[in-house]
Amino acid sequence: MSIHSELRSLSRRRGASDRRADRRDNRVAYLFLAPWLLGLLAITIGPMIASLYLSFTDYNLLTSPNWIGLDNYREMLEDARLWRSFRVTVRYVVFSVPPLLIFALLIALLLNRGMRGLAFYRSVLYLPSMLGGSVAVAILWRQVFGTDGIVNQLLAVFGIQGQGWISNPQYALWTIIILHIWTFGSPMIIFLAGLRQIPEQYYDAAKVDGASPLRQFFWITLPLLTPIIFFNLVLQVIFAFQSFTQAYIVSGGTGGPADSTLFFTLYLYREGFAFLHMGYASAMAWFLLLVIAAFTAFNFWFSRFWVFYDD
Amino acid sequence: MTTEAARLGRRTYRNRGRETRRTIGGLLKHVGVLALAFTMLYPLIWLVVASLRPESLIFREPGLVLEQLSLDNYQFGWTALSHPFSRYLLNTLVLVGGAILGNLVSCSLAAYAFARLRFTGRAVLFAIMLMTIMLPFHVVVVPQYILFAKLGWVNSFLPLIVPKFLAVDAFFVFLMVQFIRSIPRELDEAARIDGATHFRIYRSVILPLMVPALATTAIFTFIWTWNDFFSQLIYLTSTRNFTVSLALRNFLDASSTSSWGGMFAMSVVSLIPLFVIFLLGQRYLLQGIATTGIK
């Protein structure tokens, strides 16, 4: 039972079992839930509503919010820098998430077949996912792709003249995309777990029918894995839209060169916390939420064409 | 007879051929995976080696051979910023400790209710809880900041720790719900017949049995808090409160001067706790990822 089966079963049973409950534990249950509920109201839902309100105001934290209607949103439409940062982010998501997942799936398939030393390889390949979010690794990345970084030094061995990948607007974003793909370890673990749940009998039956390994993959493994691929896709897209640390560190906090790594979140941070344009930042945050929701909705809609449910 | 024997012989011969092919295939696979793993870890290994080189050699050596061992970078990096690096390590540890404690207590309480109790609005609240896992942090960060600024909490650890005591990391609630569901209900029912209250069942039956889920939570909280940058960046403003992430960022600002060596050395220092956690807790880590299907 992982989050995807959970969401699916939720959408099906719609609380039928709750209505059946004759002896309820309301009082004690809400006591147990109190911290979480308080957090939900005070730290999640309250601020969400507040940020919606603030998005219609001009607010700099020092004077009280000033209602300006849709001005922030109008300003966003004309803010060339915002659209640039939006394109950077979408490009980052589109070019990092699919390769990340494909890589994770391929390696998981490679490791799955009862490989000796599986536990060792799994751990080693997972390690970058764990460290990849840190400031230290982002700093390392600046060096790896820097003018006299490892990449260029290795290229020099082959007689290729490298360049400052980080300082070139054409390539800077790609170094961050590579950093993200480098952390394919955690979806790989999820795929490995999913692969282990496919009943062995399916393969036995296929073998009796003389199906080749390739056929087995396309007719058994892949279809049964599609729900897991799907939810990995949904979550990875949501998380990738929120990436911040790597772009901040690699670009030294500027989103440069020439805004080529100015992630939406980085622009939001600069507007909200460097210039204290809290109203504008709130409008940006809501825009980001809507974009993520739209991508997620599209993923769900599109899933009916390729996701296969066994039940 | 002879044809029979010949056929048998041929078959075993053919089988042996298939077997060698399989071992060769397996060997190739091992070589391939090892090469991949090595390529992936190369930058990390290089970082460690580079941090042990004299500063002047760092950018001239793409290799991993260390001819000249020097701890100068560590000595320099440790004291290069306004406070010794131990200060930042300690700050981060305090933060991590608070976050872990908060998550363990608040998430397990909520998880017990979701997994074991029947109450009005359970399905709706559970769905909301699942959705908050996916809610982008940035949508709430501005008003949260305003709230904590009004409370006078900016430039303290409170905005980073208090939310953990309110189970804001719903991911862990979900992880624990999954785990509690796998604990046989008969155990609580037995305790219930003996007259135990829900709180007692939670404390004496469920909590001891869910240690693996608690360990997973503690480990993930450690990693996420240790790696966190965004919220530390906005809430911690004075250098005495700086965490490891913020201290490293400061190196970057100052790196126009030649502090690459010190920065690399402190980067290594900042990764060591993560690596230790990884070595000690990888079983729980991998289990947590596999059972929830997240991160």
Chai-1 contact restraints between the chains, C-beta under 6 A:
chainA,res_idxA,chainB,res_idxB,connection_type,confidence,min_distance_angstrom,max_distance_angstrom,comment,restraint_id
A,M1,B,Q178,contact,1.0,0.0,6.0,A-B,restraint_1
A,S2,B,T292,contact,1.0,0.0,6.0,A-B,restraint_2
A,S2,B,G293,contact,1.0,0.0,6.0,A-B,restraint_3
A,I3,B,G293,contact,1.0,0.0,6.0,A-B,restraint_4
A,I3,B,I294,contact,1.0,0.0,6.0,A-B,restraint_5
A,L10,B,A127,contact,1.0,0.0,6.0,A-B,restraint_6
A,G15,B,A123,contact,1.0,0.0,6.0,A-B,restraint_7
A,D18,B,R122,contact,1.0,0.0,6.0,A-B,restraint_8
A,D18,B,A123,contact,1.0,0.0,6.0,A-B,restraint_9
A,A21,B,R118,contact,1.0,0.0,6.0,A-B,restraint_10
A,R24,B,R118,contact,1.0,0.0,6.0,A-B,restraint_11
A,R24,B,F119,contact,1.0,0.0,6.0,A-B,restraint_12
A,D25,B,L117,contact,1.0,0.0,6.0,A-B,restraint_13
A,D25,B,R118,contact,1.0,0.0,6.0,A-B,restraint_14
A,D25,B,F119,contact,1.0,0.0,6.0,A-B,restraint_15
A,N26,B,F119,contact,1.0,0.0,6.0,A-B,restraint_16
A,N26,B,T120,contact,1.0,0.0,6.0,A-B,restraint_17
A,V28,B,H198,contact,1.0,0.0,6.0,A-B,restraint_18
A,A29,B,A113,contact,1.0,0.0,6.0,A-B,restraint_19
A,A29,B,L117,contact,1.0,0.0,6.0,A-B,restraint_20
A,A29,B,F119,contact,1.0,0.0,6.0,A-B,restraint_21
A,F32,B,L109,contact,1.0,0.0,6.0,A-B,restraint_22
A,F32,B,Y112,contact,1.0,0.0,6.0,A-B,restraint_23
A,F32,B,A113,contact,1.0,0.0,6.0,A-B,restraint_24
A,L33,B,A110,contact,1.0,0.0,6.0,A-B,restraint_25
A,L33,B,A113,contact,1.0,0.0,6.0,A-B,restraint_26
A,P35,B,S106,contact,1.0,0.0,6.0,A-B,restraint_27
A,P35,B,L166,contact,1.0,0.0,6.0,A-B,restraint_28
A,P35,B,A167,contact,1.0,0.0,6.0,A-B,restraint_29
A,W36,B,A110,contact,1.0,0.0,6.0,A-B,restraint_30
A,W36,B,A167,contact,1.0,0.0,6.0,A-B,restraint_31
A,L38,B,L166,contact,1.0,0.0,6.0,A-B,restraint_32
A,G39,B,L166,contact,1.0,0.0,6.0,A-B,restraint_33
A,G39,B,A167,contact,1.0,0.0,6.0,A-B,restraint_34
A,G39,B,V168,contact,1.0,0.0,6.0,A-B,restraint_35
A,I43,B,P163,contact,1.0,0.0,6.0,A-B,restraint_36
A,I43,B,L166,contact,1.0,0.0,6.0,A-B,restraint_37
A,I43,B,V168,contact,1.0,0.0,6.0,A-B,restraint_38
A,T44,B,T132,contact,1.0,0.0,6.0,A-B,restraint_39
A,T44,B,V140,contact,1.0,0.0,6.0,A-B,restraint_40
A,P47,B,V140,contact,1.0,0.0,6.0,A-B,restraint_41
A,P47,B,P143,contact,1.0,0.0,6.0,A-B,restraint_42
A,P47,B,Q144,contact,1.0,0.0,6.0,A-B,restraint_43
A,M48,B,V139,contact,1.0,0.0,6.0,A-B,restraint_44
A,M48,B,V140,contact,1.0,0.0,6.0,A-B,restraint_45
A,A50,B,P143,contact,1.0,0.0,6.0,A-B,restraint_46
A,S51,B,V142,contact,1.0,0.0,6.0,A-B,restraint_47
A,S51,B,P143,contact,1.0,0.0,6.0,A-B,restraint_48
A,Y121,B,V33,contact,1.0,0.0,6.0,A-B,restraint_49
A,S123,B,Q282,contact,1.0,0.0,6.0,A-B,restraint_50
A,V124,B,A37,contact,1.0,0.0,6.0,A-B,restraint_51
A,P128,B,M40,contact,1.0,0.0,6.0,A-B,restraint_52
A,M130,B,F278,contact,1.0,0.0,6.0,A-B,restraint_53
A,L131,B,L271,contact,1.0,0.0,6.0,A-B,restraint_54
A,L131,B,L274,contact,1.0,0.0,6.0,A-B,restraint_55
A,G133,B,N227,contact,1.0,0.0,6.0,A-B,restraint_56
A,S134,B,N227,contact,1.0,0.0,6.0,A-B,restraint_57
A,V135,B,F229,contact,1.0,0.0,6.0,A-B,restraint_58
A,V135,B,S245,contact,1.0,0.0,6.0,A-B,restraint_59
A,V135,B,L248,contact,1.0,0.0,6.0,A-B,restraint_60
A,A136,B,S267,contact,1.0,0.0,6.0,A-B,restraint_61
A,A136,B,S270,contact,1.0,0.0,6.0,A-B,restraint_62
A,A136,B,L271,contact,1.0,0.0,6.0,A-B,restraint_63
A,I139,B,S267,contact,1.0,0.0,6.0,A-B,restraint_64
A,L140,B,P43,contact,1.0,0.0,6.0,A-B,restraint_65
A,L140,B,L47,contact,1.0,0.0,6.0,A-B,restraint_66
A,V144,B,P43,contact,1.0,0.0,6.0,A-B,restraint_67
A,D148,B,F59,contact,1.0,0.0,6.0,A-B,restraint_68
A,I150,B,W46,contact,1.0,0.0,6.0,A-B,restraint_69
A,I150,B,P62,contact,1.0,0.0,6.0,A-B,restraint_70
A,Q153,B,P62,contact,1.0,0.0,6.0,A-B,restraint_71
A,L154,B,P62,contact,1.0,0.0,6.0,A-B,restraint_72
A,S186,B,I289,contact,1.0,0.0,6.0,A-B,restraint_73
A,S186,B,K295,contact,1.0,0.0,6.0,A-B,restraint_74
A,I189,B,L286,contact,1.0,0.0,6.0,A-B,restraint_75
A,I189,B,I289,contact,1.0,0.0,6.0,A-B,restraint_76
A,I189,B,A290,contact,1.0,0.0,6.0,A-B,restraint_77
A,I190,B,G293,contact,1.0,0.0,6.0,A-B,restraint_78
A,A193,B,A290,contact,1.0,0.0,6.0,A-B,restraint_79
A,I238,B,M134,contact,1.0,0.0,6.0,A-B,restraint_80
A,Q242,B,P136,contact,1.0,0.0,6.0,A-B,restraint_81
A,F244,B,F230,contact,1.0,0.0,6.0,A-B,restraint_82
A,T245,B,F229,contact,1.0,0.0,6.0,A-B,restraint_83
A,G252,B,L252,contact,1.0,0.0,6.0,A-B,restraint_84
A,T265,B,H138,contact,1.0,0.0,6.0,A-B,restraint_85
A,L268,B,H138,contact,1.0,0.0,6.0,A-B,restraint_86
A,G272,B,V142,contact,1.0,0.0,6.0,A-B,restraint_87
A,F273,B,I234,contact,1.0,0.0,6.0,A-B,restraint_88
A,M278,B,V142,contact,1.0,0.0,6.0,A-B,restraint_89
A,A281,B,V142,contact,1.0,0.0,6.0,A-B,restraint_90
A,S282,B,V142,contact,1.0,0.0,6.0,A-B,restraint_91
A,A285,B,H138,contact,1.0,0.0,6.0,A-B,restraint_92
A,A285,B,V139,contact,1.0,0.0,6.0,A-B,restraint_93
A,L288,B,H138,contact,1.0,0.0,6.0,A-B,restraint_94
A,L289,B,P136,contact,1.0,0.0,6.0,A-B,restraint_95
A,L289,B,V139,contact,1.0,0.0,6.0,A-B,restraint_96
A,I292,B,P136,contact,1.0,0.0,6.0,A-B,restraint_97
